Amino acid sequence: MNDLRDKYIGLIAAAGDESTLEDLRVQAVGKKGEISLLMRELGKMSPEERQTAGPALNALKDEINSALSAKKAALEDAALDERLRGEWLDVTLPGRPRRMGTIHPISQVTEEVTAIFADMGFSVAEGPQIDTDWYNFDALNIPGHHPARAEMDTFYMHRAEGDNRPPHVLRTHTSPVQIRSMEKTGAPIRVIAPGRVYRADYDQTHTPMFHQVEGLAIDKDISMANLKWVLEEFVKAYFEVDDVELRFRASHFPFTEPSAEVDIRCSWEGGTLKVGEGDDWLEILGSGMVHPKVLQNAGVDPSEWQGFAFGMGIDRIAMLKYGIPDLRAFFDSDLRWLRHYGFAALDVPTLHAGLS
């Protein structure tokens, strides 16, 4: 056993790489290694011989394993030293500071969406974030018993006792802007309404305050085919792909009839979203033809005019495009997060120069 020890200790010390070291391990303590074969012979010995040979063999095996581990660690340290010498970096060099601050992903995506729809003839409309329940619910054909009107879902403004003014709410969508726009300009009209909205919800994909963009197009001969084309062109431009397949699923919204939720064909290979390919579907927005009662409430004659509307979450499509996993991080005011996901101040998105 002393000869065996001297043999392997010398070979291990002389090993120049981990591959040679592994071969020596197999030869010595592998299933068919020399030390392993000797240990199998213990069964053929007398009890007196085993009392002497057994501990000696175990000590030899432990010594060889310790020598193998020490040599492997030494080889890894030598490889790391060599790598550090080859990858030299002067850490005293100054960094490259961003100029003029950082643009938040919500602001960037809002500008991207605006640029895309502006190219299709849509203008931007805005409205108050605190609105009456008439504009937020009644004018949009949302009945009084609808769950969205419950205080567990909607933030109602406090009213003093004896106050006879109509109830006010933090708007739950930007649809009231559509009503105000039709009241102001009538038909035909083609607008988008981006902005903050509020709902009583909070988790990884919901926050009490978030952002939406809704679109409205009213004319005399608008159909679902026009809606489909507009949404296809938007998705292709926003995700910067040449082709995309949309799937319209029948749904119900009080303010549109017929109503449809829209999915895009995609894949999630390696955890990365790829739009326009694969066998998966991802819901991105709701849409439909504007309900005649909504047109009538906005002062537009439904017997003469018709059109479509759609709405999507800006935060959600920002998460999908730029791989942001948690919606709550948008509002944490963490400068490290903003520097990672933010955009340079002068990177103004345009269709001809590229959105992102």
Secondary structure by P-SEA (a helix, b strand, c coil): caaaaaaaaaaaaacccaaaaaaaaaaccccccaaaaaaaacccccaaaaacaaaaaaaaaaaaaaaaaaaaaaaaaaaaaaaaaaacccccccccccccccccaaaaaaaaaaaaaaaabbbbbbbbcccccccccccccccccccccccccccccccccccccccccccccaaaaaaaaaaacccccccccccccccccccccccccbbbbbbbbbcccccaaaaaaaaaaaaaaaacccbbbbbbbbbbbcccccbbbbbbbbbbcccccccccccbbbbccccccccaaaaaaacccccccccccccccaaaaaaaaaccccccccccccaaaaaacccccccccccccccc
